[in-house]
């Protein structure tokens, strides 16, 4: 009943659970890759490494983006 109430209040309608399951199952690996490319762009990434670094050159080599 909570799910029905949330959907009615949040979306103004109630979707059939089987319809939602079908939509989720219709997502392809290509769909996920496309969305990931849109969300995760190299120019927008940040990284912090905290701790003792004994071999700075090897870590820098690992962090090179194509």
PQR file with spaces between the fields and no chain letter, atoms N, CA, C, O and H, PARSE charges and radii, in Angstrom:
ATOM       1  N    UNK     1       0.823   -1.183    0.000 -0.4000 1.5000
ATOM       2  CA   UNK     1       0.000    0.000    0.000 -0.0000 2.0000
ATOM       3  C    UNK     1       0.871    1.252    0.000  0.5500 1.7000
ATOM       4  O    UNK     1       0.501    2.269   -0.587 -0.5500 1.4000
ATOM       5  N    UNK     2       2.046    1.175    0.669 -0.4000 1.5000
ATOM       6  CA   UNK     2       2.954    2.333    0.688 -0.0000 2.0000
ATOM       7  C    UNK     2       3.402    2.658   -0.735  0.5500 1.7000
ATOM       8  O    UNK     2       3.429    3.824   -1.128 -0.5500 1.4000
ATOM       9  H    UNK     2       2.346    0.349    1.146  0.4000 1.0000
ATOM      10  N    UNK     3       3.750    1.635   -1.501 -0.4000 1.5000
ATOM      11  CA   UNK     3       4.213    1.838   -2.883 -0.0000 2.0000
ATOM      12  C    UNK     3       3.126    2.522   -3.698  0.5500 1.7000
ATOM      13  O    UNK     3       3.409    3.455   -4.451 -0.5500 1.4000
ATOM      14  H    UNK     3       3.728    0.688   -1.182  0.4000 1.0000
ATOM      15  N    UNK     4       1.896    2.072   -3.557 -0.4000 1.5000
ATOM      16  CA   UNK     4       0.781    2.665   -4.297 -0.0000 2.0000
ATOM      17  C    UNK     4       0.602    4.126   -3.880  0.5500 1.7000
ATOM      18  O    UNK     4       0.426    4.998   -4.731 -0.5500 1.4000
ATOM      19  H    UNK     4       1.666    1.315   -2.945  0.4000 1.0000
ATOM      20  N    UNK     5       0.648    4.392   -2.583 -0.4000 1.5000
ATOM      21  CA   UNK     5       0.495    5.752   -2.085 -0.0000 2.0000
ATOM      22  C    UNK     5       1.601    6.668   -2.568  0.5500 1.7000
ATOM      23  O    UNK     5       1.340    7.800   -2.974 -0.5500 1.4000
ATOM      24  H    UNK     5       0.792    3.684   -1.891  0.4000 1.0000
ATOM      25  N    UNK     6       2.843    6.184   -2.528 -0.4000 1.5000
ATOM      26  CA   UNK     6       3.974    6.992   -2.991 -0.0000 2.0000
ATOM      27  C    UNK     6       3.839    7.329   -4.471  0.5500 1.7000
ATOM      28  O    UNK     6       4.092    8.464   -4.877 -0.5500 1.4000
ATOM      29  H    UNK     6       3.055    5.264   -2.198  0.4000 1.0000
ATOM      30  N    UNK     7       3.450    6.370   -5.261 -0.4000 1.5000
ATOM      31  CA   UNK     7       3.302    6.618   -6.695 -0.0000 2.0000
ATOM      32  C    UNK     7       2.139    7.553   -6.993  0.5500 1.7000
ATOM      33  O    UNK     7       2.226    8.405   -7.878 -0.5500 1.4000
ATOM      34  H    UNK     7       3.245    5.448   -4.932  0.4000 1.0000
ATOM      35  N    UNK     8       1.081    7.394   -6.270 -0.4000 1.5000
ATOM      36  CA   UNK     8      -0.065    8.270   -6.489 -0.0000 2.0000
ATOM      37  C    UNK     8       0.282    9.708   -6.123  0.5500 1.7000
ATOM      38  O    UNK     8      -0.053   10.635   -6.861 -0.5500 1.4000
ATOM      39  H    UNK     8       1.010    6.702   -5.551  0.4000 1.0000
ATOM      40  N    UNK     9       0.952    9.899   -4.987 -0.4000 1.5000
ATOM      41  CA   UNK     9       1.335   11.250   -4.570 -0.0000 2.0000
ATOM      42  C    UNK     9       2.475   11.819   -5.415  0.5500 1.7000
ATOM      43  O    UNK     9       2.449   12.993   -5.785 -0.5500 1.4000
ATOM      44  H    UNK     9       1.224    9.146   -4.388  0.4000 1.0000
ATOM      45  N    UNK    10       3.468   10.993   -5.719 -0.4000 1.5000
ATOM      46  CA   UNK    10       4.650   11.471   -6.434 -0.0000 2.0000
ATOM      47  C    UNK    10       4.457   11.643   -7.926  0.5500 1.7000
ATOM      48  O    UNK    10       5.012   12.565   -8.525 -0.5500 1.4000
ATOM      49  H    UNK    10       3.489   10.040   -5.419  0.4000 1.0000
ATOM      50  N    UNK    11       3.679   10.768   -8.528 -0.4000 1.5000
ATOM      51  CA   UNK    11       3.544   10.772   -9.987 -0.0000 2.0000
ATOM      52  C    UNK    11       2.120   11.060  -10.469  0.5500 1.7000
ATOM      53  O    UNK    11       1.895   11.266  -11.661 -0.5500 1.4000
ATOM      54  H    UNK    11       3.228   10.019   -8.041  0.4000 1.0000
ATOM      55  N    UNK    12       1.170   11.074   -9.546 -0.4000 1.5000
ATOM      56  CA   UNK    12      -0.208   11.347   -9.917 -0.0000 2.0000
ATOM      57  C    UNK    12      -0.903   10.174  -10.576  0.5500 1.7000
ATOM      58  O    UNK    12      -2.035   10.301  -11.042 -0.5500 1.4000
ATOM      59  H    UNK    12       1.353   10.907   -8.577  0.4000 1.0000
ATOM      60  N    UNK    13      -0.240    9.041  -10.618 -0.4000 1.5000
ATOM      61  CA   UNK    13      -0.834    7.843  -11.208 -0.0000 2.0000
ATOM      62  C    UNK    13      -0.173    6.613  -10.611  0.5500 1.7000
ATOM      63  O    UNK    13       0.887    6.704   -9.992 -0.5500 1.4000
ATOM      64  H    UNK    13       0.680    8.937  -10.239  0.4000 1.0000
ATOM      65  N    UNK    14      -0.793    5.489  -10.796 -0.4000 1.5000
ATOM      66  CA   UNK    14      -0.257    4.230  -10.282 -0.0000 2.0000
ATOM      67  C    UNK    14       0.111    3.350  -11.464  0.5500 1.7000
ATOM      68  O    UNK    14      -0.735    3.014  -12.293 -0.5500 1.4000
ATOM      69  H    UNK    14      -1.654    5.415  -11.298  0.4000 1.0000
ATOM      70  N    UNK    15       1.381    2.981  -11.530 -0.4000 1.5000
ATOM      71  CA   UNK    15       1.858    2.095  -12.592 -0.0000 2.0000
ATOM      72  C    UNK    15       1.788    0.652  -12.113  0.5500 1.7000
ATOM      73  O    UNK    15       2.022    0.354  -10.942 -0.5500 1.4000
ATOM      74  H    UNK    15       2.068    3.254  -10.856  0.4000 1.0000
ATOM      75  N    UNK    16       1.467   -0.215  -13.026 -0.4000 1.5000
ATOM      76  CA   UNK    16       1.430   -1.637  -12.728 -0.0000 2.0000
ATOM      77  C    UNK    16       2.855   -2.121  -12.448  0.5500 1.7000
ATOM      78  O    UNK    16       3.751   -1.863  -13.251 -0.5500 1.4000
ATOM      79  H    UNK    16       1.276    0.027  -13.977  0.4000 1.0000
ATOM      80  N    UNK    17       3.086   -2.810  -11.338 -0.4000 1.5000
ATOM      81  CA   UNK    17       4.436   -3.287  -11.023 -0.0000 2.0000
ATOM      82  C    UNK    17       5.055   -4.115  -12.155  0.5500 1.7000
ATOM      83  O    UNK    17       6.257   -4.010  -12.402 -0.5500 1.4000
ATOM      84  H    UNK    17       2.358   -3.020  -10.685  0.4000 1.0000
ATOM      85  N    UNK    18       4.262   -4.930  -12.840 -0.4000 1.5000
ATOM      86  CA   UNK    18       4.793   -5.745  -13.936 -0.0000 2.0000
ATOM      87  C    UNK    18       5.281   -4.856  -15.080  0.5500 1.7000
ATOM      88  O    UNK    18       6.266   -5.186  -15.741 -0.5500 1.4000
ATOM      89  H    UNK    18       3.286   -5.016  -12.639  0.4000 1.0000
ATOM      90  N    UNK    19       4.602   -3.734  -15.318 -0.4000 1.5000
ATOM      91  CA   UNK    19       5.023   -2.795  -16.350 -0.0000 2.0000
ATOM      92  C    UNK    19       6.400   -2.204  -16.006  0.5500 1.7000
ATOM      93  O    UNK    19       7.255   -2.060  -16.880 -0.5500 1.4000
ATOM      94  H    UNK    19       3.802   -3.467  -14.781  0.4000 1.0000
ATOM      95  N    UNK    20       6.597   -1.871  -14.755 -0.4000 1.5000
ATOM      96  CA   UNK    20       7.884   -1.320  -14.325 -0.0000 2.0000
ATOM      97  C    UNK    20       8.976   -2.368  -14.454  0.5500 1.7000
ATOM      98  O    UNK    20      10.077   -2.058  -14.910 -0.5500 1.4000
ATOM      99  H    UNK    20       5.902   -1.988  -14.046  0.4000 1.0000
ATOM     100  N    UNK    21       8.693   -3.593  -14.061 -0.4000 1.5000
ATOM     101  CA   UNK    21       9.667   -4.677  -14.186 -0.0000 2.0000
ATOM     102  C    UNK    21      10.049   -4.874  -15.653  0.5500 1.7000
ATOM     103  O    UNK    21      11.224   -5.064  -15.968 -0.5500 1.4000
ATOM     104  H    UNK    21       7.799   -3.845  -13.690  0.4000 1.0000
ATOM     105  N    UNK    22       9.074   -4.832  -16.541 -0.4000 1.5000
ATOM     106  CA   UNK    22       9.342   -4.985  -17.977 -0.0000 2.0000
ATOM     107  C    UNK    22      10.226   -3.862  -18.497  0.5500 1.7000
ATOM     108  O    UNK    22      11.122   -4.100  -19.308 -0.5500 1.4000
ATOM     109  H    UNK    22       8.120   -4.678  -16.285  0.4000 1.0000
ATOM     110  N    UNK    23       9.980   -2.636  -18.033 -0.4000 1.5000
ATOM     111  CA   UNK    23      10.806   -1.515  -18.463 -0.0000 2.0000
ATOM     112  C    UNK    23      12.245   -1.657  -17.976  0.5500 1.7000
ATOM     113  O    UNK    23      13.186   -1.370  -18.716 -0.5500 1.4000
ATOM     114  H    UNK    23       9.253   -2.443  -17.375  0.4000 1.0000
ATOM     115  N    UNK    24      12.411   -2.095  -16.742 -0.4000 1.5000
ATOM     116  CA   UNK    24      13.759   -2.295  -16.200 -0.0000 2.0000
ATOM     117  C    UNK    24      14.471   -3.406  -16.965  0.5500 1.7000
ATOM     118  O    UNK    24      15.648   -3.269  -17.299 -0.5500 1.4000
ATOM     119  H    UNK    24      11.647   -2.328  -16.141  0.4000 1.0000
ATOM     120  N    UNK    25      13.779   -4.493  -17.243 -0.4000 1.5000
ATOM     121  CA   UNK    25      14.394   -5.612  -17.963 -0.0000 2.0000
ATOM     122  C    UNK    25      14.715   -5.261  -19.411  0.5500 1.7000
ATOM     123  O    UNK    25      15.541   -5.925  -20.038 -0.5500 1.4000
ATOM     124  H    UNK    25      12.822   -4.604  -16.972  0.4000 1.0000
ATOM     125  N    UNK    26      14.073   -4.225  -19.952 -0.4000 1.5000
ATOM     126  CA   UNK    26      14.320   -3.812  -21.338 -0.0000 2.0000
ATOM     127  C    UNK    26      15.608   -2.998  -21.483  0.5500 1.7000
ATOM     128  O    UNK    26      16.061   -2.761  -22.602 -0.5500 1.4000
ATOM     129  H    UNK    26      13.402   -3.685  -19.443  0.4000 1.0000
ATOM     130  N    UNK    27      16.199   -2.570  -20.373 -0.4000 1.5000
ATOM     131  CA   UNK    27      17.435   -1.792  -20.430 -0.0000 2.0000
ATOM     132  C    UNK    27      18.569   -2.698  -20.901  0.5500 1.7000
ATOM     133  O    UNK    27      18.768   -3.789  -20.368 -0.5500 1.4000
ATOM     134  H    UNK    27      15.831   -2.763  -19.463  0.4000 1.0000
ATOM     135  N    UNK    28      19.309   -2.232  -21.907 -0.4000 1.5000
ATOM     136  CA   UNK    28      20.395   -3.025  -22.486 -0.0000 2.0000
ATOM     137  C    UNK    28      21.752   -2.531  -21.981  0.5500 1.7000
ATOM     138  O    UNK    28      21.857   -1.419  -21.463 -0.5500 1.4000
ATOM     139  H    UNK    28      19.148   -1.345  -22.340  0.4000 1.0000
ATOM     140  N    UNK    29      22.783   -3.353  -22.131 -0.4000 1.5000
ATOM     141  CA   UNK    29      24.130   -2.894  -21.786 -0.0000 2.0000
ATOM     142  C    UNK    29      24.518   -1.634  -22.576  0.5500 1.7000
ATOM     143  O    UNK    29      25.226   -0.768  -22.061 -0.5500 1.4000
ATOM     144  H    UNK    29      22.699   -4.256  -22.551  0.4000 1.0000
ATOM     145  N    UNK    30      24.056   -1.541  -23.811 -0.4000 1.5000
ATOM     146  CA   UNK    30      24.352   -0.354  -24.618 -0.0000 2.0000
ATOM     147  C    UNK    30      23.701    0.886  -24.006  0.5500 1.7000
ATOM     148  O    UNK    30      24.300    1.961  -24.004 -0.5500 1.4000
ATOM     149  H    UNK    30      23.482   -2.245  -24.229  0.4000 1.0000
ATOM     150  N    UNK    31      22.479    0.743  -23.487 -0.4000 1.5000
ATOM     151  CA   UNK    31      21.808    1.860  -22.811 -0.0000 2.0000
ATOM     152  C    UNK    31      22.632    2.329  -21.615  0.5500 1.7000
ATOM     153  O    UNK    31      22.831    3.529  -21.423 -0.5500 1.4000
ATOM     154  H    UNK    31      21.992   -0.130  -23.489  0.4000 1.0000
ATOM     155  N    UNK    32      23.104    1.386  -20.820 -0.4000 1.5000
ATOM     156  CA   UNK    32      23.909    1.733  -19.647 -0.0000 2.0000
ATOM     157  C    UNK    32      25.207    2.423  -20.046  0.5500 1.7000
ATOM     158  O    UNK    32      25.613    3.400  -19.417 -0.5500 1.4000
ATOM     159  H    UNK    32      22.943    0.412  -20.976  0.4000 1.0000
ATOM     160  N    UNK    33      25.855    1.920  -21.087 -0.4000 1.5000
ATOM     161  CA   UNK    33      27.097    2.538  -21.555 -0.0000 2.0000
ATOM     162  C    UNK    33      26.862    3.962  -22.029  0.5500 1.7000
ATOM     163  O    UNK    33      27.656    4.854  -21.731 -0.5500 1.4000
ATOM     164  H    UNK    33      25.525    1.126  -21.598  0.4000 1.0000
ATOM     165  N    UNK    34      25.784    4.184  -22.760 -0.4000 1.5000
ATOM     166  CA   UNK    34      25.466    5.514  -23.265 -0.0000 2.0000
ATOM     167  C    UNK    34      25.248    6.497  -22.111  0.5500 1.7000
ATOM     168  O    UNK    34      25.770    7.611  -22.129 -0.5500 1.4000
ATOM     169  H    UNK    34      25.139    3.459  -23.002  0.4000 1.0000
ATOM     170  N    UNK    35      24.483    6.079  -21.123 -0.4000 1.5000
ATOM     171  CA   UNK    35      24.221    6.955  -19.981 -0.0000 2.0000
ATOM     172  C    UNK    35      25.510    7.200  -19.193  0.5500 1.7000
ATOM     173  O    UNK    35      25.769    8.322  -18.759 -0.5500 1.4000
ATOM     174  H    UNK    35      24.059    5.174  -21.109  0.4000 1.0000
ATOM     175  N    UNK    36      26.315    6.154  -19.008 -0.4000 1.5000
ATOM     176  CA   UNK    36      27.572    6.313  -18.278 -0.0000 2.0000
ATOM     177  C    UNK    36      28.493    7.297  -18.991  0.5500 1.7000
ATOM     178  O    UNK    36      29.155    8.105  -18.339 -0.5500 1.4000
ATOM     179  H    UNK    36      26.105    5.242  -19.361  0.4000 1.0000
ATOM     180  N    UNK    37      28.544    7.238  -20.329 -0.4000 1.5000
ATOM     181  CA   UNK    37      29.386    8.190  -21.077 -0.0000 2.0000
ATOM     182  C    UNK    37      28.907    9.622  -20.872  0.5500 1.7000
ATOM     183  O    UNK    37      29.715   10.550  -20.812 -0.5500 1.4000
ATOM     184  H    UNK    37      28.007    6.582  -20.858  0.4000 1.0000
ATOM     185  N    UNK    38      27.600    9.800  -20.766 -0.4000 1.5000
ATOM     186  CA   UNK    38      27.059   11.140  -20.538 -0.0000 2.0000
ATOM     187  C    UNK    38      27.350   11.639  -19.118  0.5500 1.7000
ATOM     188  O    UNK    38      27.623   12.822  -18.915 -0.5500 1.4000
ATOM     189  H    UNK    38      26.944    9.047  -20.814  0.4000 1.0000
ATOM     190  N    UNK    39      27.291   10.736  -18.144 -0.4000 1.5000
ATOM     191  CA   UNK    39      27.464   11.141  -16.747 -0.0000 2.0000
ATOM     192  C    UNK    39      28.915   11.280  -16.323  0.5500 1.7000
ATOM     193  O    UNK    39      29.268   12.215  -15.605 -0.5500 1.4000
ATOM     194  H    UNK    39      27.070    9.774  -18.308  0.4000 1.0000
ATOM     195  N    UNK    40      29.758   10.353  -16.766 -0.4000 1.5000
ATOM     196  CA   UNK    40      31.141   10.316  -16.306 -0.0000 2.0000
ATOM     197  C    UNK    40      32.063   10.776  -17.422  0.5500 1.7000
ATOM     198  O    UNK    40      32.430    9.993  -18.298 -0.5500 1.4000
ATOM     199  H    UNK    40      29.472    9.593  -17.350  0.4000 1.0000
ATOM     200  N    UNK    41      32.428   12.024  -17.385 -0.4000 1.5000
ATOM     201  CA   UNK    41      33.331   12.597  -18.380 -0.0000 2.0000
ATOM     202  C    UNK    41      34.666   12.888  -17.711  0.5500 1.7000
ATOM     203  O    UNK    41      34.711   13.365  -16.576 -0.5500 1.4000
ATOM     204  H    UNK    41      32.130   12.659  -16.673  0.4000 1.0000
ATOM     205  N    UNK    42      35.740   12.601  -18.414 -0.4000 1.5000
ATOM     206  CA   UNK    42      37.076   12.744  -17.849 -0.0000 2.0000
ATOM     207  C    UNK    42      37.318   14.163  -17.330  0.5500 1.7000
ATOM     208  O    UNK    42      37.978   14.347  -16.308 -0.5500 1.4000
ATOM     209  H    UNK    42      35.704   12.214  -19.335  0.4000 1.0000
ATOM     210  N    UNK    43      36.794   15.148  -18.025 -0.4000 1.5000
ATOM     211  CA   UNK    43      37.064   16.529  -17.592 -0.0000 2.0000
ATOM     212  C    UNK    43      36.362   16.866  -16.284  0.5500 1.7000
ATOM     213  O    UNK    43      36.725   17.843  -15.629 -0.5500 1.4000
ATOM     214  H    UNK    43      36.258   14.998  -18.856  0.4000 1.0000
ATOM     215  N    UNK    44      35.367   16.080  -15.890 -0.4000 1.5000
ATOM     216  CA   UNK    44      34.607   16.358  -14.675 -0.0000 2.0000
ATOM     217  C    UNK    44      35.009   15.482  -13.490  0.5500 1.7000
ATOM     218  O    UNK    44      34.419   15.594  -12.416 -0.5500 1.4000
ATOM     219  H    UNK    44      35.072   15.286  -16.422  0.4000 1.0000
ATOM     220  N    UNK    45      35.996   14.620  -13.667 -0.4000 1.5000
ATOM     221  CA   UNK    45      36.379   13.698  -12.600 -0.0000 2.0000
ATOM     222  C    UNK    45      37.405   14.328  -11.666  0.5500 1.7000
ATOM     223  O    UNK    45      38.267   15.093  -12.097 -0.5500 1.4000
ATOM     224  H    UNK    45      36.476   14.529  -14.540  0.4000 1.0000
ATOM     225  N    UNK    46      37.303   14.001  -10.396 -0.4000 1.5000
ATOM     226  CA   UNK    46      38.266   14.419   -9.387 -0.0000 2.0000
ATOM     227  C    UNK    46      38.645   13.199   -8.572  0.5500 1.7000
ATOM     228  O    UNK    46      37.853   12.271   -8.406 -0.5500 1.4000
ATOM     229  H    UNK    46      36.602   13.379  -10.045  0.4000 1.0000
ATOM     230  N    UNK    47      39.864   13.215   -8.066 -0.4000 1.5000
ATOM     231  CA   UNK    47      40.340   12.091   -7.270 -0.0000 2.0000
ATOM     232  C    UNK    47      41.284   12.607   -6.206  0.5500 1.7000
ATOM     233  O    UNK    47      42.101   13.491   -6.463 -0.5500 1.4000
ATOM     234  H    UNK    47      40.507   13.969   -8.200  0.4000 1.0000
ATOM     235  N    UNK    48      41.172   12.057   -5.018 -0.4000 1.5000
ATOM     236  CA   UNK    48      42.105   12.374   -3.945 -0.0000 2.0000
ATOM     237  C    UNK    48      42.701   11.064   -3.450  0.5500 1.7000
ATOM     238  O    UNK    48      41.980   10.105   -3.173 -0.5500 1.4000
ATOM     239  H    UNK    48      40.509   11.339   -4.809  0.4000 1.0000
ATOM     240  N    UNK    49      44.010   11.035   -3.343 -0.4000 1.5000
ATOM     241  CA   UNK    49      44.696    9.867   -2.796 -0.0000 2.0000
ATOM     242  C    UNK    49      45.325   10.301   -1.489  0.5500 1.7000
ATOM     243  O    UNK    49      46.123   11.238   -1.454 -0.5500 1.4000
ATOM     244  H    UNK    49      44.595   11.813   -3.567  0.4000 1.0000
ATOM     245  N    UNK    50      44.964    9.616   -0.413 -0.4000 1.5000
ATOM     246  CA   UNK    50      45.450    9.982    0.910 -0.0000 2.0000
ATOM     247  C    UNK    50      46.240    8.808    1.464  0.5500 1.7000
ATOM     248  O    UNK    50      45.765    7.673    1.485 -0.5500 1.4000
ATOM     249  H    UNK    50      44.316    8.855   -0.441  0.4000 1.0000
ATOM     250  N    UNK    51      47.422    9.095    1.900 -0.4000 1.5000
ATOM     251  CA   UNK    51      48.244    8.058    2.497 -0.0000 2.0000
ATOM     252  C    UNK    51      49.664    8.153    2.006  0.5500 1.7000
ATOM     253  O    UNK    51      49.977    8.964    1.135 -0.5500 1.4000
ATOM     254  H    UNK    51      47.808   10.017    1.883  0.4000 1.0000
ATOM     255  N    UNK    52      50.509    7.340    2.552 -0.4000 1.5000
ATOM     256  CA   UNK    52      51.909    7.375    2.103 -0.0000 2.0000
ATOM     257  C    UNK    52      52.025    6.811    0.683  0.5500 1.7000
ATOM     258  O    UNK    52      51.489    5.748    0.369 -0.5500 1.4000
ATOM     259  H    UNK    52      50.255    6.681    3.260  0.4000 1.0000
ATOM     260  N    UNK    53      52.723    7.540   -0.142 -0.4000 1.5000
ATOM     261  CA   UNK    53      52.940    7.105   -1.522 -0.0000 2.0000
ATOM     262  C    UNK    53      54.440    6.873   -1.687  0.5500 1.7000
ATOM     263  O    UNK    53      55.244    7.804   -1.646 -0.5500 1.4000
ATOM     264  H    UNK    53      53.159    8.403    0.113  0.4000 1.0000
ATOM     265  N    UNK    54      54.784    5.614   -1.872 -0.4000 1.5000
ATOM     266  CA   UNK    54      56.197    5.286   -1.991 -0.0000 2.0000
ATOM     267  C    UNK    54      56.687    5.365   -3.427  0.5500 1.7000
ATOM     268  O    UNK    54      57.851    5.687   -3.668 -0.5500 1.4000
ATOM     269  H    UNK    54      54.131    4.858   -1.905  0.4000 1.0000
ATOM     270  N    UNK    55      55.813    5.076   -4.385 -0.4000 1.5000
ATOM     271  CA   UNK    55      56.219    5.087   -5.790 -0.0000 2.0000
ATOM     272  C    UNK    55      55.277    5.993   -6.576  0.5500 1.7000
ATOM     273  O    UNK    55      54.336    5.520   -7.214 -0.5500 1.4000
ATOM     274  H    UNK    55      54.868    4.815   -4.189  0.4000 1.0000
ATOM     275  N    UNK    56      55.535    7.284   -6.526 -0.4000 1.5000
ATOM     276  CA   UNK    56      54.670    8.282   -7.144 -0.0000 2.0000
ATOM     277  C    UNK    56      54.530    8.081   -8.648  0.5500 1.7000
ATOM     278  O    UNK    56      53.445    8.277   -9.195 -0.5500 1.4000
ATOM     279  H    UNK    56      56.300    7.668   -6.008  0.4000 1.0000
ATOM     280  N    UNK    57      55.605    7.693   -9.323 -0.4000 1.5000
ATOM     281  CA   UNK    57      55.578    7.538  -10.784 -0.0000 2.0000
ATOM     282  C    UNK    57      54.598    6.448  -11.221  0.5500 1.7000
ATOM     283  O    UNK    57      53.879    6.633  -12.203 -0.5500 1.4000
ATOM     284  H    UNK    57      56.487    7.534   -8.878  0.4000 1.0000
ATOM     285  N    UNK    58      54.553    5.325  -10.519 -0.4000 1.5000
ATOM     286  CA   UNK    58      53.649    4.245  -10.924 -0.0000 2.0000
ATOM     287  C    UNK    58      52.190    4.647  -10.729  0.5500 1.7000
ATOM     288  O    UNK    58      51.331    4.275  -11.528 -0.5500 1.4000
ATOM     289  H    UNK    58      55.136    5.174   -9.721  0.4000 1.0000
ATOM     290  N    UNK    59      51.910    5.396   -9.681 -0.4000 1.5000
ATOM     291  CA   UNK    59      50.531    5.865   -9.463 -0.0000 2.0000
ATOM     292  C    UNK    59      50.157    6.873  -10.535  0.5500 1.7000
ATOM     293  O    UNK    59      49.043    6.818  -11.056 -0.5500 1.4000
ATOM     294  H    UNK    59      52.608    5.698   -9.032  0.4000 1.0000
ATOM     295  N    UNK    60      51.038    7.781  -10.876 -0.4000 1.5000
ATOM     296  CA   UNK    60      50.755    8.746  -11.943 -0.0000 2.0000
ATOM     297  C    UNK    60      50.502    8.046  -13.265  0.5500 1.7000
ATOM     298  O    UNK    60      49.639    8.471  -14.033 -0.5500 1.4000
ATOM     299  H    UNK    60      51.943    7.825  -10.452  0.4000 1.0000
ATOM     300  N    UNK    61      51.238    6.982  -13.544 -0.4000 1.5000
ATOM     301  CA   UNK    61      51.043    6.232  -14.788 -0.0000 2.0000
ATOM     302  C    UNK    61      49.669    5.563  -14.816  0.5500 1.7000
ATOM     303  O    UNK    61      49.026    5.511  -15.865 -0.5500 1.4000
ATOM     304  H    UNK    61      51.940    6.637  -12.921  0.4000 1.0000
ATOM     305  N    UNK    62      49.219    5.055  -13.676 -0.4000 1.5000
ATOM     306  CA   UNK    62      47.900    4.426  -13.598 -0.0000 2.0000
ATOM     307  C    UNK    62      46.769    5.437  -13.805  0.5500 1.7000
ATOM     308  O    UNK    62      45.697    5.075  -14.290 -0.5500 1.4000
ATOM     309  H    UNK    62      49.741    5.098  -12.824  0.4000 1.0000
ATOM     310  N    UNK    63      46.996    6.669  -13.450 -0.4000 1.5000
ATOM     311  CA   UNK    63      45.953    7.684  -13.500 -0.0000 2.0000
ATOM     312  C    UNK    63      45.859    8.393  -14.843  0.5500 1.7000
ATOM     313  O    UNK    63      44.981    9.237  -15.022 -0.5500 1.4000
ATOM     314  H    UNK    63      47.867    6.964  -13.056  0.4000 1.0000
ATOM     315  N    UNK    64      46.718    8.083  -15.776 -0.4000 1.5000
ATOM     316  CA   UNK    64      46.661    8.720  -17.097 -0.0000 2.0000
ATOM     317  C    UNK    64      45.395    8.290  -17.812  0.5500 1.7000
ATOM     318  O    UNK    64      45.124    7.098  -17.958 -0.5500 1.4000
ATOM     319  H    UNK    64      47.432    7.398  -15.631  0.4000 1.0000
ATOM     320  N    UNK    65      44.620    9.272  -18.256 -0.4000 1.5000
ATOM     321  CA   UNK    65      43.403    8.974  -18.993 -0.0000 2.0000
ATOM     322  C    UNK    65      43.689    9.036  -20.488  0.5500 1.7000
ATOM     323  O    UNK    65      44.501    9.845  -20.938 -0.5500 1.4000
ATOM     324  H    UNK    65      44.840   10.240  -18.137  0.4000 1.0000
ATOM     325  N    UNK    66      43.018    8.181  -21.255 -0.4000 1.5000
ATOM     326  CA   UNK    66      43.275    8.191  -22.703 -0.0000 2.0000
ATOM     327  C    UNK    66      42.807    9.480  -23.358  0.5500 1.7000
ATOM     328  O    UNK    66      42.951    9.645  -24.570 -0.5500 1.4000
ATOM     329  H    UNK    66      42.359    7.524  -20.889  0.4000 1.0000
